[in-house]
Amino acid sequence: MQELDSTDKRILAALDDDPRVPIMVLAQRLGLARGTVQSRLERMSASGALRPNSSRVLPSALGRGVAAAVSAELDQSRLNEAIAALRDIPEVLECHAPAGDTDLIIRVVATSPDDLYRVSEEIRLCPGIVRTSTSMFLREVIPYRTTGLLGA
């Protein structure tokens, strides 16, 4: 993935303000050629620098208002199997491999506490996962954001 330059950041900051703005209008606002804006957006998308548009959808808008972090301990020889199985669980939003005692931290959503139990069990039963611990989030105090980084 290529690092974004100042022009890329300006384009993304403007899209943060108005995500549905037509490219021609965006180009005019930024004083850039339409082709420049179009090609930069295509390059950023192709390089993986941009998340899919579906990541803008709040899980609560899809009936999944309960969120949690599931810490998982793995049989290290089955790491790839565990990750493949986790990818098949729609409620798994993301998964990270941190430093420390925990092998994976998995961010999940559910419709209710009972549904969270079901999701946690589905994770625990994935091949290679030995033990899990679930921490339900009571509320979001700082949402996912990158806007501040665009100006840095």
C-alpha positions as CSV (number, residue, x, y, z in Angstrom):
1,M,0.0,0.0,0.0
2,Q,1.3,3.4,-1.0
3,E,1.4,6.2,1.6
4,L,-1.1,9.0,0.9
5,D,0.3,12.4,-0.1
6,S,-1.1,15.8,0.8
7,T,-3.4,15.9,-2.3
8,D,-4.8,12.4,-1.5
9,K,-5.5,13.6,2.1
10,R,-7.2,16.8,0.8
11,I,-9.5,14.7,-1.4
12,L,-10.4,12.3,1.4
13,A,-11.0,15.2,3.9
14,A,-13.3,16.8,1.4
15,L,-15.1,13.5,0.9
16,D,-15.5,13.2,4.7
17,D,-17.4,16.5,4.7
18,D,-19.6,15.4,1.8
19,P,-19.2,11.7,0.8
20,R,-21.8,12.0,-2.0
21,V,-20.3,14.9,-3.8
22,P,-19.8,14.3,-7.6
23,I,-16.2,14.1,-8.7
24,M,-16.5,17.1,-10.9
25,V,-17.7,19.3,-8.0
26,L,-15.1,17.8,-5.7
27,A,-12.4,18.7,-8.2
28,Q,-13.6,22.3,-8.6
29,R,-13.7,22.7,-4.8
30,L,-10.2,21.5,-4.5
31,G,-8.8,23.3,-7.5
32,L,-7.8,20.0,-9.2
33,A,-8.5,18.5,-12.6
34,R,-11.4,16.0,-12.6
35,G,-9.0,13.3,-14.0
36,T,-6.6,13.9,-11.2
37,V,-9.3,13.3,-8.6
38,Q,-10.7,10.3,-10.4
39,S,-7.3,8.6,-10.9
40,R,-6.2,9.2,-7.3
41,L,-9.4,7.8,-5.9
42,E,-9.0,4.7,-8.2
43,R,-5.4,4.3,-7.2
44,M,-6.3,4.6,-3.5
45,S,-9.0,2.0,-3.9
46,A,-6.9,-0.4,-5.9
47,S,-4.0,-0.2,-3.4
48,G,-6.2,-1.1,-0.5
49,A,-5.8,2.4,1.1
50,L,-9.6,2.8,1.3
51,R,-12.0,0.5,3.2
52,P,-15.1,-0.8,1.4
53,N,-18.1,1.5,1.5
54,S,-19.9,-1.1,3.7
55,S,-17.6,-0.2,6.6
56,R,-19.4,3.1,6.9
57,V,-22.6,1.3,7.9
58,L,-23.1,1.2,11.6
59,P,-23.8,-2.3,12.9
60,S,-26.7,-0.9,15.0
61,A,-28.4,0.2,11.8
62,L,-28.3,-3.5,10.8
63,G,-29.9,-4.6,14.1
64,R,-26.6,-5.4,15.7
65,G,-26.5,-2.9,18.6
66,V,-24.4,-5.1,21.0
67,A,-20.6,-5.0,20.5
68,A,-17.8,-6.8,22.2
69,A,-14.2,-7.9,22.1
70,V,-13.4,-11.6,22.2
71,S,-9.9,-12.5,23.2
72,A,-8.9,-15.9,21.9
73,E,-6.1,-18.3,22.8
74,L,-5.0,-20.6,20.0
75,D,-3.3,-23.8,19.2
76,Q,-0.6,-22.0,17.2
77,S,-0.2,-24.8,14.7
78,R,-3.8,-24.1,13.6
79,L,-3.7,-20.3,13.3
80,N,-4.6,-20.3,9.6
81,E,-7.6,-22.6,10.2
82,A,-8.9,-20.4,13.0
83,I,-8.6,-17.3,10.9
84,A,-10.4,-18.9,8.0
85,A,-13.2,-20.0,10.2
86,L,-13.5,-16.6,11.8
87,R,-13.9,-15.0,8.3
88,D,-17.0,-17.1,7.9
89,I,-18.8,-15.6,10.9
90,P,-20.6,-12.5,9.7
91,E,-20.7,-10.9,13.2
92,V,-16.9,-10.8,13.3
93,L,-16.0,-7.3,12.2
94,E,-12.3,-7.4,12.5
95,C,-9.5,-9.5,14.1
96,H,-6.1,-8.5,15.3
97,A,-3.0,-10.4,16.5
98,P,-1.6,-8.4,19.4
99,A,1.6,-8.7,21.3
100,G,1.2,-10.3,24.7
101,D,-0.6,-13.3,26.2
102,T,-3.7,-13.1,23.9
103,D,-3.3,-14.6,20.5
104,L,-6.3,-12.8,18.8
105,I,-8.6,-10.0,19.7
106,I,-11.8,-10.2,17.7
107,R,-14.3,-7.3,17.5
108,V,-17.8,-8.7,17.2
109,V,-21.4,-7.5,17.1
110,A,-24.7,-9.1,18.0
111,T,-28.4,-8.4,18.3
112,S,-28.7,-9.0,22.1
113,P,-26.7,-10.4,25.0
114,D,-28.1,-13.8,24.2
115,D,-27.0,-13.5,20.6
116,L,-23.6,-12.3,21.8
117,Y,-23.4,-15.6,23.7
118,R,-24.2,-17.5,20.5
119,V,-21.5,-15.6,18.6
120,S,-18.9,-16.1,21.3
121,E,-19.7,-19.9,21.3
122,E,-19.4,-20.0,17.5
123,I,-15.9,-18.4,17.8
124,R,-14.9,-20.8,20.6
125,L,-15.9,-23.7,18.5
126,C,-13.7,-22.6,15.5
127,P,-10.8,-25.1,14.8
128,G,-7.6,-24.1,16.6
129,I,-9.3,-21.9,19.2
130,V,-8.6,-23.3,22.7
131,R,-10.1,-20.7,25.0
132,T,-12.0,-17.4,24.7
133,S,-12.9,-14.5,26.9
134,T,-15.6,-11.9,26.0
135,S,-15.9,-8.3,27.1
136,M,-19.1,-6.6,26.1
137,F,-18.8,-2.9,25.3
138,L,-21.3,-0.7,27.3
139,R,-21.0,2.3,25.1
140,E,-18.8,3.8,22.4
141,V,-17.0,6.9,23.7
142,I,-14.7,7.5,20.7
143,P,-15.9,6.1,17.3
144,Y,-13.5,4.8,14.7
145,R,-12.0,7.9,13.0
146,T,-9.2,8.9,10.7
147,T,-10.2,12.5,9.9
148,G,-7.6,14.0,12.3
149,L,-4.9,12.0,10.6
150,L,-5.7,13.5,7.3
151,G,-4.6,17.0,8.6
152,A,-1.5,15.6,10.3
